[in-house]
Amino acid sequence: MRFSSLAIAISAALALHAQAATIYPLDRATILAGSKFDVKVEYDGQVNADDVQITVNGQPLQDALAGSYEFVESEDGQPVSSVWLRDASIKDAGEYTIEVKEGDKTSSVSWEVYANPEAPKVKNVIFFLGDGMSVANRTGARILSKGVAEGKANGKLAMDQMPYMAMIGTSSQDTIAADSANTMSAYMTGHKSAVNALGVYLSRSEDNLNHPRHETIGEMVRRIPGMKFGIVSDAEIEDATPAAVVAHTRRRADKDKIVGMIYNTQPDVVLGGGSAYFLPQSTPGSKRKDDINYVEKFQNQGYTVVTNNSELTSLPQDTTKLLGLFHTGNMDGIYDRAFAENDVTKNFPDQPDLTTMTQTALDILSKDNDEGFFLMVESALIDKASHPLDWERSFMNTIMLDKSVEIAQKFAEEHPDTMIIVTADHTHGIGIVGTVDDDKEGEMRDKVGTYNEAGYPNYTDENGDGYPDKLDVSKRLAVFYNNFPDHYETYRPKLDGTFVPAIKDENGNYIANEQYKDVEGAQLRIGNLPHNASTGVHAVDDVILTAQGPGAEAFHGYMENSDAFKVMADALSLSSRLQDEPTQRPDDAVDFSPENTAK
């Protein structure tokens, strides 16, 4: 056994040494027939154009695949060469082997190209993304919203009642621990990507926008005449998750460019925060570094523009294209908007709820529409509350997501040709361990009840709105995160604003925020993350996906997040509906091709 293991290791090392180049898309990529993608071959050194030997199933690359060929003798001024085939596509399903030869070295990858059934199974797909939604979020939202007694839940969430379920793996091209950019990108393209990357494979290119691209579902919809799509989020609309529906960049922080990419694809509905990136730099509060006014550009394309809930709920009946921007940054969560008595929302007091945005999007997308639609709805603040260990706000935003799912389910009752998916992009390390009972004697940690001493929390919902009447009840859930910076554990909800567990000291390290030191019973917890971590981090655990509607039975067992794209593509029969023409773009579309972008 020892000899065999050694032999395998030596063989693997030799094989690695003999590699001629790195090939994108990567080995084991699954590619939708007819979709657009870039092929890139990166050589380890400089080669001559005449010596390039790249074949696809034995045929020269340029003969085998459609696309724009480019040989780069010296990439980014370095002594390395590369070959591009941009906007490639393959129409015929099957196994494809790409082989690169350079002298006595070879490299190869295999791709699976798949086609969808000829007939669509559904007309519409509604994709809900609970950012960072872990199992504990679903459990906690159910307890807070429905209650639990004598061992049984007093009711089920809307997402609990979906008939199909799968465990979803979230790891990315470059690491086991993912972020929202690459995970959502996998859902929206069917290709894995890298941390911080959207709609591209991570290659060695220096230009953020010059990495091998793969077409997004938003762009594909634009190649299907009459089909519509919408993007809804309570984060900045150019944040990673909503951006993944249309964007291509190695850095999710390219938010000013992502707004341009949203504009280029012309979603029928765009609702969220992030107006600071839509306004020219001359506007106070703008985060742009140019003079482009995207609000004005959208208006010129016939969009109705709204900026608060009052305007959103009084739209003209003939509205067909809608841009709603309700906050300069991320919108505020349900707890601070609707229940808390604090000043968190003082600058934006009239923000819509995710449920209102979901209903509005469905109304517009379904109006006079024979070709169907794709709608992505994100509850982003589940994650943005979990990072600072504020589980109460995270659970409340999970309830809000569930209420939005309920709206979609009512839509599906009247439109049974609709698939609904509810999932997360990644998890957080969070668990419910019992209760905290203020009536117990001792220090706060002694008030934590586990096993039979936990009993049940005493949240109430007297008005039946699905939210607990108050969070600071005398016997509440005991919820802890398993990764954290130094902080003070108070065992109580933070009613005045989102928890800020750690702040930076004079050495650049994060230390416990002494704002919470004097809270009665507060306990210092020494962090288990590096000192440069200001908050908790994402976990590698699988996420849960639940689904309903025709075609949703394909979700089962363990799946990669990129596999979910195939299920949606099959249901919508995308490959048989994609037109050969490029994605429809406005006349004044912004050019993000590599030669027109700065590094």
For each residue, the residues with C-beta under 8 A, 3 or more apart:
1: 4 5
2: 5 6
3: 6 7
4: 1 7 8
5: 1 2 8 9
6: 2 3 9 10
7: 3 4 10 11
8: 4 5 11 12
9: 5 6 12 13
10: 6 7 13 14
11: 7 8 14 15
12: 8 9 15 16
13: 9 10 16 17
14: 10 11 17 18
15: 11 12 18 19
16: 12 13 19
17: 13 14
18: 14 15 104 105 106
19: 15 16 22 44 105 106 107
20: 43 44 100 101 102 103 105 106 107
21: 41 42 43 44 100 102 107
22: 19 41 42 107 203
23: 26 27 39 40 41 42 98 100 107 108 109
24: 38 39 40 41 42 201 203 212
25: 29 31 37 39 109 111 191 201 212 214
26: 23 29 109 173 192 201
27: 23 109 110
28: 109 110 111 112
29: 25 26 109 111 112 191 192
30: 111 112 113 114 190 191 562 563 566
31: 25 35 37 90 111 112 113 114 190 191
32: 35 113 114 115 116 190 565 566 569 574 575
33: 90 91 92 93 113 114 115 116 575
34: 89 90 91 115 574 575 578
35: 31 32 89 190 214 215 220 574 575 578
36: 87 88 89 213 214 215 219
37: 25 31 88 89 191 212 213 214 215
38: 24 67 84 85 86 87 88 212 213 214
39: 23 24 25 61 65 67 83 84 85 88 98 212
40: 23 24 82 83 84 85 201 203 211 212
41: 21 22 23 24 54 82 83 100
42: 21 22 23 24 75 80 82 203 204
43: 20 21 46 47 80 81 82 102
44: 19 20 21 80
45: 79 80 81
46: 43 73 74 79 80 81
47: 43 51 52 73 81 102
48: 51 52 73
49: 52 71 73
50:
51: 47 48 102
52: 47 48 49 71 83
53: 100 101 102
54: 41 60 61 83 98 99 100
55: 58 59 60 61 64 98 99
56: 59 60 61 64 65 96 97 98
57: 64 96 97
58: 55
59: 55 56 63 64
60: 54 55 56 63 64
61: 39 54 55 56 64 65 69 83 85 98
62: 65 69 85
63: 59 60
64: 55 56 57 59 60 61
65: 39 56 61 62 85 88 89 90
66: 87 88 89
67: 38 39 85 86 87 88 89
68: 84 85 86 87
69: 61 62 83 84 85
70: 83 84 85 86
71: 49 52 81 82 83
72: 75 81 82 83 84
73: 46 47 48 49 81
74: 46 77 78 79 80 81
75: 42 72 78 80 81 82 204 205
76: 204 205 206 207
77: 74
78: 74 75
79: 45 46 74
80: 42 43 44 45 46 74 75 204
81: 43 45 46 47 71 72 73 74 75
82: 40 41 42 43 71 72 75
83: 39 40 41 52 54 61 69 70 71 72
84: 38 39 40 68 69 70 72 212
85: 38 39 40 61 62 65 67 68 69 70 88
86: 38 67 68 70 213
87: 36 38 66 67 68 582
88: 36 37 38 39 65 66 67 85
89: 34 35 36 37 65 66 67
90: 31 33 34 65 96 113
91: 33 34
92: 33 113 115
93: 33 113 114 115
94: 113
95: 110 111 112 113
96: 56 57 90 110 111 112 113
97: 56 57 108 109 110
98: 23 39 54 55 56 61 108 109 110 111
99: 54 55 106 107 108
100: 20 21 23 41 53 54 106 107 108
101: 20 53 105 106
102: 20 21 43 47 51 53 105 106
103: 20
104: 18
105: 18 19 20 101 102
106: 18 19 20 99 100 101 102
107: 19 20 21 22 23 99 100
108: 23 97 98 99 100
109: 23 25 26 27 28 29 97 98
110: 27 28 95 96 97 98
111: 25 28 29 30 31 95 96 98
112: 28 29 30 31 95 96
113: 30 31 32 33 90 92 93 94 95 96
114: 30 31 32 33 93 566 575
115: 32 33 34 92 93 575 576
116: 32 33 569 570 572 573 574 575 576
117: 120 121 570 573 576
118: 573 576
119: 573
120: 117 123 372 571 572 573 577
121: 117 417 419 550 551 570 571 572 573
122: 125 372 417 418 419 549 550 551 571 572
123: 120 371 372 373 415 417 418
124: 365 366 372 373 374 375 415 417 418 419
125: 122 373 374 375 418 419 420 421 568 571 572
126: 362 375 377 408 411 412 418 419 420 421
127: 187 374 375 376 377 421 568
128: 159 377 378 379 401 404 405 408 420 421 422 423
129: 184 187 241 376 377 378 379 423 424 425
130: 133 137 378 379 382 398 401 422 423 424
131: 180 235 241 378 379 380 381 382 383 384 424 425
132: 137 180 382 383 386 387 394 424 425 426 427 428 538
133: 130 137 138 379 382 383 398 401 423 424 427 543
134: 137 138 386 424 427 428 429 430 539 541 543
135: 138 139 427 544
136: 139 140 391 430 431 432 479
137: 130 132 133 134 140 141 382 394 395 398 430
138: 133 134 135 141 142 157 159 160 398 544
139: 135 136 142 143 432
140: 136 137 143 144 391 395 398 432 477 479
141: 137 138 144 145 157 395 398 399 402
142: 138 139 145 146 148 153 155 156 157 160
143: 139 140 146 147 148 153 432 457 459 477
144: 140 141 395 396 399 459 467 468 477
145: 141 142 155 157 399 402 461 466 467 468
146: 142 143 153 154 155 156 157
147: 143 153 154 155 459 461
148: 142 143 152 153 154 456
149: 152 154 456
150:
151:
152: 148 149
153: 142 143 146 147 148 156
154: 146 147 148 149
155: 142 145 146 147
156: 142 146 153 160 161
157: 138 141 142 145 146 160 161 402 405
158: 161 162 402 403 405 406 409
159: 128 138 162 401 402 405 422 546
160: 138 142 156 157 546
161: 156 157 158 409
162: 158 159 165 420 422 546 547 548 552
163: 547 548 552
164: 546 547 548 552 553 554 555 556
165: 162 544 545 546 547 555 556
166: 544 545 547 555 556 557 558 559
167: 542 543 544 545 557 558 559
168: 423 424 542 543 544 545 558 559 560 561 564
169: 542 558 559 560 561
170: 178 183 186 425 426 427 540 542 543 561
171: 175 176 177 178 540
172: 175 178 179 182 183 186 192 193 194 195
173: 26 182 192 193 194 197 201 202
174: 194 195 202
175: 171 172 178 194 195
176: 171 540
177: 171 195 537 538 539 540
178: 170 171 172 175 182 183 195 425 426 538 540
179: 172 182 183 195 196 240 252 426 538
180: 131 132 183 184 239 240 241 244 252 383 425 426
181: 184 185 193 195 196 197 198 240 243 244 252
182: 172 173 178 179 185 186 192 193 194 195 196 197 198
183: 170 172 178 179 180 186 187 425 426 561
184: 129 180 181 187 188 198 240 241 244 425
185: 181 182 188 189 191 193 197 198 199 216 244
186: 170 172 182 183 189 190 191 192 193 560 561 562 564 565
187: 127 129 183 184 244 423 425 561 562 564 565
188: 184 185 199 216 217 218 244 245 376 565
189: 185 186 193 199 214 215 216 217 244 562 565
190: 30 31 32 35 186 214 562 563 565 566 569
191: 25 29 30 31 37 185 186 201 214 562
192: 26 29 172 173 182 186 560 562
193: 172 173 181 182 185 186 189 197 198 199 200 201 202
194: 172 173 174 175 182 197 201 202 250
195: 172 174 175 177 178 179 181 182
196: 179 181 182 250 251 252 253
197: 173 181 182 185 193 194 200 201 202 211 249 250 251 252
198: 181 182 184 185 193 240 243 244 247 248 249 252 258
199: 185 188 189 193 213 214 215 216 244 246 247 248 249
200: 193 197 203 211 212 213 214 248 249 250
201: 24 25 26 40 173 191 193 194 197 211 212 214
202: 173 174 193 194 197 211 250
203: 22 24 40 42 200 211 212
204: 42 75 76 80
205: 75 76 210 211 250
206: 76 210 599
207: 76 210 211 594 597 598 599
208: 211 249 250 251 254 597 599
209: 248 249 250 254 257 592 594 597
210: 205 206 207 594 597
211: 40 197 200 201 202 203 205 207 208 248 249 250
212: 24 25 37 38 39 40 84 200 201 203
213: 36 37 38 86 199 200 248
214: 25 35 36 37 38 189 190 191 199 200 201
215: 35 36 37 189 199 219 220
216: 185 188 189 199 219 220 244 245 246 247 248
217: 188 189 220 221 229 245 374 565 568 569 574
218: 188 221 222 229 231 245 246 265 267 374
219: 36 215 216 222 223 246 265 583
220: 35 215 216 217 223 224 574 578
221: 217 218 224 227 228 229 373 374
222: 218 219 229 265 266 583 584 585
223: 219 220 578 579 581 582 583 584
224: 220 221 227 371 574 577 578 579
225: 371 579
226: 369 370 371
227: 221 224 371 372 373 374 577
228: 221 268 269 365 369 371 372 373 374
229: 217 218 221 222 245 267 268 269 365 373 374 375 376
230: 267 268 269 270 271 361 364 365 373 374 375 376
231: 218 237 242 245 246 262 267 269 270 271 272 376
232: 242 269 271 272 354 357 358 361 375 376 377 378
233: 236 237 239 241 242 271 272 273 376 377 378 380
234: 272 273 330 331 333 354 357 378 379 380 381 397
235: 131 239 241 242 272 273 274 330 331 378 380 381 384
236: 233 239 255 272 273 274 276 277 329 330
237: 231 233 242 243 259 262 270 271 272 273 274 325
238: 242 243 255 256 258 259 262 274 277
239: 180 233 235 236 242 243 252 255 274 330 380
240: 179 180 181 184 198 243 244 252
241: 129 131 180 184 233 235 244 376 378 380 425
242: 231 232 233 235 237 238 239 245 272 376 378
243: 181 198 237 238 239 240 246 247 252 255 258 261 262
244: 180 181 184 185 187 188 189 198 199 216 240 241 247
245: 188 216 217 218 229 231 242 267 376
246: 199 216 218 219 231 243 261 262 264 265 267
247: 198 199 216 243 244 258 261 262
248: 198 199 200 209 211 213 216 261 592
249: 197 198 199 200 208 209 211 252 254 257 258 261
250: 194 196 197 200 202 205 208 209 211
251: 196 197 208 254
252: 179 180 181 196 197 198 239 240 243 249 255 258
253: 196
254: 208 209 249 251 257 258
255: 236 238 239 243 252 258 259 274 277 287
256: 238 259 260 277 287 288 289 290
257: 209 249 254 260 261 592 597
258: 198 238 243 247 249 252 254 255 261 262 277
259: 237 238 255 256 262 263 274 277 278 294
260: 256 257 263 264 292 294 590 592
261: 243 246 247 248 249 257 258 264 265 590 592
262: 231 237 238 243 246 247 258 259 265 267 270
263: 259 260 266 294 297 298 586 589 590
264: 246 260 261 583 585 586 589 590 592
265: 218 219 222 246 261 262 583 585
266: 222 263 301 321 584 585 586
267: 218 229 230 231 245 246 262 270
268: 228 229 230 320 321 322 364 365 373
269: 228 229 230 231 232 321 322 360 361 364 365 375
270: 230 231 237 262 267 298 322 323 324
271: 230 231 232 233 237 312 322 323 324 326 352 357 360 361
272: 231 232 233 234 235 236 237 242 324 325 326 331 357
273: 233 234 235 236 237 325 326 327 328 329 330 331
274: 235 236 237 238 239 255 259 277 278 325 327 328 329 330
275: 278 279 295 307 325 326 327 328
276: 236 279 285 286 287 288 328 329
277: 236 238 255 256 258 259 274 286 287 288 294
278: 259 274 275 288 293 294 295 325
279: 275 276 283 285 286 288 293 294 295
280: 283 286 288 290 291 292 293
281: 286 288 289 290 291
282: 286 291
283: 279 280 286
284:
285: 276 279 328
286: 276 277 279 280 281 282 283
287: 255 256 276 277
288: 256 276 277 278 279 280 281 291 292
289: 256 281
290: 256 280 281
291: 280 281 282 288
292: 260 280 288 297 590
293: 278 279 280 296 297
294: 259 260 263 277 278 279 297 298
295: 275 278 279 298 299 305 323 325
296: 293 299 300
297: 263 292 293 294 300 301 588
298: 263 270 294 295 301 303 305 323
299: 295 296 302 303 305 323
300: 296 297
301: 266 297 298 321 586
302: 299 320 321
303: 298 299 321 322 323
304: 315 316 319 321 322 323
305: 295 298 299 323 324 325
306: 311 312 315 322 323 324 325
307: 275 311 324 325 326
308: 311 312 326 348 350 351 352
309: 312 313 326 350 351 352 353 356
310: 313 314 350
311: 306 307 308 314 315 324
312: 271 306 308 309 315 324 326 352 356 357 360
313: 309 310 352 356 360
314: 310 311
315: 304 306 311 312 319 322 360
316: 304 319
317:
318:
319: 304 315 316 322 364
320: 268 302 364 367
321: 266 268 269 301 302 303 304 364
322: 268 269 270 271 303 304 306 315 319 360 361 364
323: 270 271 295 298 299 303 304 305 306
324: 270 271 272 305 306 307 311 312 352 357 360
325: 237 272 273 274 275 278 295 305 306 307
326: 271 272 273 275 307 308 309 312 331 348 351 352
327: 273 274 275 330 331 332 348 351
328: 273 274 275 276 285
329: 236 273 274 276
330: 234 235 236 239 273 274 327 380 381 384
331: 234 235 272 273 326 327 348 351 381
332: 327 336 337 344 345 348 351 381
333: 234 336 337 381 384 385 393 396 397 400
334: 337 338 339 353 354 381 396 397 399 400 467
335: 338 339 340 392 393 396 397 471
336: 332 333 339 340 342 344 345 393 497 498
337: 332 333 334 345 351 353
338: 334 335 353 467
339: 334 335 336 396 467
340: 335 336 344 495 496
341: 495
342: 336 495 496 497
343: 346
344: 332 336 340 497 498
345: 332 336 337 348 349 351
346: 343 349
347:
348: 308 326 327 331 332 345 351
349: 345 346
350: 308 309 310
351: 308 309 326 327 331 332 337 345 348
352: 271 308 309 312 313 324 326 356 357 360
353: 309 334 337 338 356 357 400
354: 232 234 334 357 358 377 379 400 401 403 404
355: 358 359 400 403 404 407
356: 309 312 313 352 353 359 360
357: 232 234 271 272 312 324 352 353 354 360 361 377
358: 232 354 355 361 362 377 404 407 408
359: 355 356 362 363 407
360: 269 271 312 313 315 322 324 352 356 357 363 364
361: 230 232 269 271 322 357 358 364 365 375 377
362: 126 358 359 365 366 375 407 408 411
363: 359 360 366 367
364: 230 268 269 319 320 321 322 360 361 367
365: 124 228 229 230 268 269 361 362 369 373 375
366: 124 362 363 369 373 411 415
367: 320 363 364
368:
369: 226 228 365 366 372 373
370: 226
371: 123 224 225 226 227 228
372: 120 122 123 124 227 228 369 417 572
373: 123 124 125 221 227 228 229 230 268 365 366 369
374: 124 125 127 217 218 221 227 228 229 230 568 572
375: 124 125 126 127 229 230 232 269 361 362 365
376: 127 129 188 229 230 231 232 233 241 242 245
377: 126 127 128 129 232 233 354 357 358 361 404 408
378: 128 129 130 131 232 233 234 235 241 242
379: 128 129 130 131 133 234 354 382 397 398 400 401 404
380: 131 233 234 235 239 241 330 383 384
381: 131 234 235 330 331 332 333 334 384 385 393 394 397
382: 130 131 132 133 137 379 385 386 394 397 398 401 424
383: 131 132 133 180 380 386 387 394 425 428
384: 131 235 330 333 380 381 387
385: 333 381 382 388 390 391 392 393 394 397 498
386: 132 134 382 383 389 390 391 394 428 430 481 536
387: 132 383 384 428 535 536 537
388: 385 498 499 500 501 535 536
389: 386 481 484 487 499 501 535 536
390: 385 386 393 394 494 498 499
391: 136 140 385 386 394 395 430 479 481
392: 335 385 395 396 471 493 494
393: 333 335 336 381 385 390 396 397 498
394: 132 137 381 382 383 385 386 390 391 397 398 428 430
395: 137 140 141 144 391 392 398 399
396: 144 333 334 335 339 392 393 399 400 467 471
397: 234 333 334 335 379 381 382 385 393 394 400 401
398: 130 133 137 138 140 141 379 382 394 395 401 402
399: 141 144 145 334 395 396 402 403 466 467
400: 333 334 353 354 355 379 396 397 403 404
401: 128 130 133 159 354 379 382 397 398 404 405 422
402: 141 145 157 158 159 398 399 405 406
403: 158 354 355 399 400 406 407 466
404: 128 354 355 358 377 379 400 401 407 408
405: 128 157 158 159 401 402 408 409 420 422
406: 158 402 403 409 410
407: 355 358 359 362 403 404 410 411
408: 126 128 358 362 377 404 405 411 412 418 420
409: 158 161 405 406 412 413 420 548
410: 406 407 413 414
411: 126 362 366 407 408 414 415 418
412: 126 408 409 415 416 418 420 548 549
413: 409 410 416
414: 410 411
415: 123 124 366 411 412 418
416: 412 413 549 550
417: 121 122 123 124 372 549 550
418: 122 123 124 125 126 408 411 412 415 549
419: 121 122 124 125 126 547 548 549 550 551 552 568 571
420: 125 126 128 162 405 408 409 412 547 548 549 552
421: 125 126 127 128 545 546 547 552 555 564 568
422: 128 130 159 162 401 405 545 546 547
423: 128 129 130 133 168 187 543 544 545 546 564
424: 129 130 131 132 133 134 168 382 427 543 544
425: 129 131 132 170 178 180 183 184 187 241 383 543 561
426: 132 170 178 179 180 183 538 539 543
427: 132 133 134 135 170 424 430 538 539 540 541 542 543
428: 132 134 383 386 387 394 481 536 537 538 539
429: 134 481 482 483 536 537 539 541
430: 134 136 137 386 391 394 427 479 480 481 482
431: 136 479 480 482
432: 136 139 140 143 477 478 479
433: 448 450 454 478 479 480
434: 448 449 450 451 453 454 477 478
435: 448 449 454 455 456 457 475 476 477 478
436: 444 447 448 449 475 476 477 478 491 492
437: 440 447 449 455 474 475
438: 447 474 475
439: 474 475
440: 437 446 447 449
441: 446
442: 445 446 447
443: 446 447 521 523
444: 436 447 448 489 490 491 520 521 522 523
445: 442 448 491 523
446: 440 441 442 443
447: 436 437 438 440 442 443 444 491 521
448: 433 434 435 436 444 445 478 491
449: 434 435 436 437 440 453 454 455 478
450: 433 434 453 454 478
451: 434 454
452: 455
453: 434 449 450
454: 433 434 435 449 450 451 478
455: 435 437 449 452 475
456: 148 149 435 475
457: 143 435 473 475 476 477
458: 473 474 475 476
459: 143 144 147 468 469 470 471 473 476
460: 468 469 470 473
461: 145 147 464 465 466 467 468 469
462: 469
463: 469
464: 461
465: 461
466: 145 399 403 461
467: 144 145 334 338 339 396 399 461
468: 144 145 459 460 461 471 473
469: 459 460 461 462 463
470: 459 460 473
471: 335 392 396 459 468 476 493 495
472: 476 492 493 495
473: 457 458 459 460 468 470 476
474: 437 438 439 458
475: 435 436 437 438 439 455 456 457 458
476: 435 436 457 458 459 471 472 473 493
477: 140 143 144 432 434 435 436 457
478: 432 433 434 435 436 448 449 450 454 491
479: 136 140 391 430 431 432 433
480: 430 431 433
481: 386 389 391 428 429 430 484 536
482: 429 430 431 539
483: 429 528 529 536 537 539
484: 389 481 487 501 525 527 528 529 535 536
485: 501 502 510 512 527 529 531 533 534 535 536
486: 501 502 510 511 512 524 525 526 527
487: 389 484 501 502 512 513 516 524 525 527
488: 501 512 513 514 516 517 519 522 523 524 525
489: 444 522 523 524 525
490: 444 494 516 519 521 522
491: 436 444 445 447 448 478 521 523
492: 436 472 519
493: 392 471 472 476
494: 390 392 490 497 498 499
495: 340 341 342 471 472
496: 340 342
497: 336 342 344 494
498: 336 344 385 388 390 393 494
499: 388 389 390 494 516
500: 388 503 513 515
501: 388 389 484 485 486 487 488 512 513 534 535
502: 485 486 487 510 511 512 513 527 533 534 535
503: 500 510 511 513 534
504: 508 509 510 511 534
505: 508 509 510 511
506:
507:
508: 504 505 532
509: 504 505 531 532
510: 485 486 502 503 504 505 527 531 532 533 534
511: 486 502 503 504 505
512: 485 486 487 488 501 502 516 517 524 525
513: 487 488 500 501 502 503 516
514: 488 517
515: 500
516: 487 488 490 499 512 513 519 522
517: 488 512 514 522 524
518: 522
519: 488 490 492 516 522
520: 444
521: 443 444 447 490 491
522: 444 488 489 490 516 517 518 519
523: 443 444 445 488 489 491
524: 486 487 488 489 512 517
525: 484 486 487 488 489 512
526: 486
527: 484 485 486 487 502 510 531 533
528: 483 484
529: 483 484 485 533 536 537
530: 533
531: 485 509 510 527
532: 508 509 510
533: 485 502 510 527 529 530 536 537
534: 485 501 502 503 504 510
535: 387 388 389 484 485 501 502
536: 386 387 388 389 428 429 481 483 484 485 529 533
537: 177 387 428 429 483 529 533
538: 132 177 178 179 426 427 428
539: 134 177 426 427 428 429 482 483
540: 170 171 176 177 178 427
541: 134 427 429
542: 167 168 169 170 427 558
543: 133 134 167 168 170 423 424 425 426 427
544: 135 138 165 166 167 168 423 424
545: 165 166 167 168 421 422 423 555 559 564
546: 159 160 162 164 165 421 422 423 555
547: 162 163 164 165 166 419 420 421 422 552 555
548: 162 163 164 409 412 419 420 552
549: 122 412 416 417 418 419 420 552 571
550: 121 122 416 417 419 571
551: 121 122 419 554 567 570 571
552: 162 163 164 419 420 421 547 548 549 555 567 571
553: 164 556
554: 164 551 567 570
555: 164 165 166 421 545 546 547 552 559 564 567
556: 164 165 166 553 559
557: 166 167
558: 166 167 168 169 542
559: 166 167 168 169 545 555 556 563 564
560: 168 169 186 192 563
561: 168 169 170 183 186 187 425 564
562: 30 186 187 189 190 191 192 565 566
563: 30 190 559 560 566 567
564: 168 186 187 421 423 545 555 559 561 567 568
565: 32 186 187 188 189 190 217 562 568 569
566: 30 32 114 190 562 563 569 570
567: 551 552 554 555 563 564 570 571
568: 125 127 217 374 419 421 564 565 571 572 574
569: 32 116 190 217 565 566 572 573 574 575
570: 116 117 121 551 554 566 567 573
571: 120 121 122 125 419 549 550 551 552 567 568
572: 116 120 121 122 125 372 374 568 569 577
573: 116 117 118 119 120 121 569 570 576 577
574: 32 34 35 116 217 220 224 568 569 577 578
575: 32 33 34 35 114 115 116 569 578
576: 115 116 117 118 573
577: 120 224 227 572 573 574
578: 34 35 220 223 224 574 575
579: 223 224 225
580:
581: 223 584
582: 87 223 585
583: 219 222 223 264 265
584: 222 223 266 581
585: 222 264 265 266 582 589
586: 263 264 266 301 589
587:
588: 297
589: 263 264 585 586
590: 260 261 263 264 292
591: 596
592: 209 248 257 260 261 264 596 597
593: 596 597
594: 207 209 210 597
595:
596: 591 592 593
597: 207 208 209 210 257 592 593 594
598: 207
599: 206 207 208
